[in-house]
Amino acid sequence: MTTANASQQDRRFRVMTLEEVSKYLRLAKSTVYRMANKGRIPVSKIGRRWRFRKDVIDAWLSEQEKM
């Protein structure tokens, strides 16, 4: 794998925090937290922390645009 390909994969599978996702989606942190808590946005909980995979958020966002 070339360095460029590795870099692209790193970005695609990037794990984001609640704060990063709120900035990315331009939503309040409380809104993202509420959506995650209700299962309305894809999220994983690692320990006591919410974590969001950027590639999964991007796919979810594309699906939301189709609605």
MARBADREN-128129 format. One line per field, with one value per atom (N, C-alpha, C): residue number from 0; residue in one letter; atom name; x, y, z. Coordinates in nm, 2 decimals, m for minus. Each point is the difference from the previous one (the first is absolute). Example, Ala and Ser with C-alpha at 12.3 -4.5 7.8 and 13.67 -1.06 7.14 Angstrom:
<rs>
seq: [0  0  0  1  1  1]
type: [A  A  A  S  S  S]
atom: [N  CA  C  N  CA  C]
px: [1.32  m0.09  0.09  m0.04  0.09  m0.08]
py: [m0.57  0.12  0.12  0.11  0.11  0.11]
pz: [0.78  0.00  0.00  m0.07  0.00  0.08]
</rs>
This chain:
<rs>
seq: [0  0  0  1  1  1  2  2  2  3  3  3  4  4  4  5  5  5  6  6  6  7  7  7  8  8  8  9  9  9  10  10  10  11  11  11  12  12  12  13  13  13  14  14  14  15  15  15  16  16  16  17  17  17  18  18  18  19  19  19  20  20  20  21  21  21  22  22  22  23  23  23  24  24  24  25  25  25  26  26  26  27  27  27  28  28  28  29  29  29  30  30  30  31  31  31  32  32  32  33  33  33  34  34  34  35  35  35  36  36  36  37  37  37  38  38  38  39  39  39  40  40  40  41  41  41  42  42  42  43  43  43  44  44  44  45  45  45  46  46  46  47  47  47  48  48  48  49  49  49  50  50  50  51  51  51  52  52  52  53  53  53  54  54  54  55  55  55  56  56  56  57  57  57  58  58  58  59  59  59  60  60  60  61  61  61  62  62  62  63  63  63  64  64  64  65  65  65  66  66  66]
type: [M  M  M  T  T  T  T  T  T  A  A  A  N  N  N  A  A  A  S  S  S  Q  Q  Q  Q  Q  Q  D  D  D  R  R  R  R  R  R  F  F  F  R  R  R  V  V  V  M  M  M  T  T  T  L  L  L  E  E  E  E  E  E  V  V  V  S  S  S  K  K  K  Y  Y  Y  L  L  L  R  R  R  L  L  L  A  A  A  K  K  K  S  S  S  T  T  T  V  V  V  Y  Y  Y  R  R  R  M  M  M  A  A  A  N  N  N  K  K  K  G  G  G  R  R  R  I  I  I  P  P  P  V  V  V  S  S  S  K  K  K  I  I  I  G  G  G  R  R  R  R  R  R  W  W  W  R  R  R  F  F  F  R  R  R  K  K  K  D  D  D  V  V  V  I  I  I  D  D  D  A  A  A  W  W  W  L  L  L  S  S  S  E  E  E  Q  Q  Q  E  E  E  K  K  K  M  M  M]
atom: [N  CA  C  N  CA  C  N  CA  C  N  CA  C  N  CA  C  N  CA  C  N  CA  C  N  CA  C  N  CA  C  N  CA  C  N  CA  C  N  CA  C  N  CA  C  N  CA  C  N  CA  C  N  CA  C  N  CA  C  N  CA  C  N  CA  C  N  CA  C  N  CA  C  N  CA  C  N  CA  C  N  CA  C  N  CA  C  N  CA  C  N  CA  C  N  CA  C  N  CA  C  N  CA  C  N  CA  C  N  CA  C  N  CA  C  N  CA  C  N  CA  C  N  CA  C  N  CA  C  N  CA  C  N  CA  C  N  CA  C  N  CA  C  N  CA  C  N  CA  C  N  CA  C  N  CA  C  N  CA  C  N  CA  C  N  CA  C  N  CA  C  N  CA  C  N  CA  C  N  CA  C  N  CA  C  N  CA  C  N  CA  C  N  CA  C  N  CA  C  N  CA  C  N  CA  C  N  CA  C  N  CA  C  N  CA  C  N  CA  C  N  CA  C  N  CA  C  N  CA  C  N  CA  C]
px: [0.08  m0.08  0.09  m0.03  0.07  m0.03  0.08  m0.02  m0.13  m0.03  m0.12  m0.12  0.00  m0.11  m0.02  0.10  0.00  m0.06  0.03  m0.05  m0.15  m0.04  m0.14  m0.08  0.05  m0.07  0.00  0.10  0.00  m0.11  m0.02  m0.10  m0.14  m0.02  m0.13  m0.04  0.09  m0.03  0.02  0.02  0.02  m0.11  0.04  m0.09  m0.01  m0.13  m0.02  m0.07  0.02  m0.06  m0.14  m0.07  m0.13  0.02  0.10  0.02  0.04  0.09  0.04  m0.12  m0.09  m0.12  m0.09  m0.02  m0.09  0.06  0.13  0.06  m0.02  0.03  m0.01  m0.14  m0.10  m0.14  m0.07  0.08  m0.05  m0.13  0.01  m0.11  0.06  m0.09  0.04  0.04  0.09  0.05  m0.12  m0.09  m0.11  m0.10  m0.01  m0.08  0.06  0.13  0.07  m0.01  0.02  m0.01  m0.14  m0.10  m0.14  m0.03  0.04  m0.02  0.07  0.12  0.08  m0.07  m0.05  m0.06  m0.13  m0.07  m0.13  0.02  0.13  0.03  m0.03  m0.01  m0.03  0.12  0.12  0.13  0.09  0.07  0.09  0.12  0.01  0.10  0.04  0.12  0.05  0.04  m0.02  0.04  0.12  0.11  0.12  0.02  m0.02  0.01  m0.12  0.03  m0.10  m0.01  0.07  0.02  m0.08  m0.06  m0.06  0.11  0.00  0.09  m0.07  0.03  m0.07  0.11  m0.03  0.09  m0.04  0.09  m0.03  m0.06  0.05  m0.06  m0.14  m0.04  m0.13  m0.09  0.05  m0.08  m0.02  0.10  m0.02  m0.10  0.00  m0.10  m0.14  m0.01  m0.13  m0.05  0.09  m0.04  m0.05  0.06  m0.05  m0.14  m0.02  m0.14  m0.10  0.04  m0.09  m0.04  0.09  m0.02  m0.11  m0.01  m0.09  m0.14  m0.02  m0.13  m0.08]
py: [m0.12  0.12  0.12  0.10  0.12  0.09  0.10  0.09  0.08  0.04  0.07  m0.08  m0.13  m0.09  m0.02  m0.01  m0.02  0.13  0.11  0.13  0.01  m0.04  0.00  m0.09  m0.12  m0.09  0.05  0.06  0.06  0.10  0.09  0.10  m0.07  m0.10  m0.06  m0.07  m0.07  m0.07  0.07  0.13  0.09  m0.01  m0.01  0.00  0.14  0.05  0.13  0.01  0.10  0.02  0.07  0.01  0.07  0.14  0.07  0.14  0.01  m0.09  0.00  m0.02  m0.09  m0.03  0.12  0.06  0.12  0.11  0.02  0.10  m0.04  m0.12  m0.06  0.02  m0.03  0.01  0.13  0.09  0.13  0.00  m0.09  m0.01  0.02  0.04  0.01  m0.14  0.00  m0.12  m0.07  0.08  m0.06  m0.07  0.05  m0.06  m0.13  m0.01  m0.12  m0.10  0.04  m0.09  m0.06  0.08  m0.05  m0.10  0.04  m0.09  m0.14  0.01  m0.13  m0.08  0.07  m0.07  m0.07  0.06  m0.05  m0.10  m0.02  m0.09  0.06  0.13  0.07  0.03  m0.02  0.02  m0.11  m0.06  m0.11  0.04  m0.08  0.03  m0.13  0.00  m0.11  0.06  m0.07  0.04  m0.08  0.07  m0.07  0.05  m0.09  0.04  0.09  0.12  0.10  0.11  m0.02  0.10  m0.04  0.09  m0.02  0.02  m0.09  0.01  m0.02  0.08  0.00  m0.03  m0.10  m0.02  0.09  0.08  0.10  m0.07  m0.11  m0.07  m0.04  m0.04  m0.04  0.13  0.10  0.13  0.05  0.00  0.04  m0.08  m0.13  m0.09  0.03  0.02  0.04  0.13  0.10  0.13  m0.01  m0.08  m0.02  m0.06  m0.10  m0.06  0.11  0.09  0.10  0.09  0.03  0.09  m0.06  m0.13  m0.07  0.01  0.02  0.00  0.13]
pz: [0.00  0.00  0.00  m0.09  0.00  0.11  0.03  0.10  m0.02  m0.13  m0.03  0.03  m0.04  0.03  0.15  0.07  0.15  0.06  m0.05  0.05  m0.02  m0.12  m0.04  0.09  0.03  0.09  0.14  0.05  0.13  0.02  m0.10  0.00  0.00  m0.09  m0.01  0.12  0.07  0.12  0.13  m0.02  0.12  0.10  0.13  0.11  0.05  0.02  0.04  0.14  0.07  0.13  m0.02  0.10  0.00  m0.05  0.06  m0.04  m0.15  m0.05  m0.14  m0.09  0.04  m0.09  0.01  0.11  0.01  m0.09  0.00  m0.09  m0.15  m0.03  m0.13  m0.06  0.08  m0.04  0.02  0.07  0.04  0.08  0.10  0.10  0.14  0.09  0.14  0.05  0.09  0.07  0.06  0.07  0.06  m0.10  m0.12  m0.10  m0.04  m0.03  m0.04  0.11  0.12  0.12  0.01  m0.02  0.01  m0.11  m0.13  m0.11  0.02  0.05  0.03  0.11  0.10  0.11  m0.04  m0.10  m0.05  m0.12  m0.04  m0.11  m0.14  m0.01  m0.12  m0.09  0.06  m0.07  0.04  m0.10  0.03  0.09  0.11  0.10  0.07  0.05  0.09  0.13  0.11  0.13  0.04  0.03  0.04  0.14  0.10  0.14  0.02  0.05  0.03  m0.11  m0.11  m0.10  m0.13  m0.07  m0.13  m0.10  m0.10  m0.11  m0.13  m0.10  m0.13  m0.11  m0.09  m0.11  m0.11  m0.06  m0.10  m0.12  m0.04  m0.12  0.02  0.12  0.03  0.01  0.06  0.00  m0.14  m0.08  m0.14  m0.08  0.02  m0.06  0.06  0.13  0.06  m0.05  m0.02  m0.05  m0.14  m0.08  m0.14  0.00  0.09  0.01  0.04  0.10  0.04  m0.11  m0.09  m0.11  m0.10  0.00  m0.09  0.05  0.13  0.06  m0.03]
</rs>
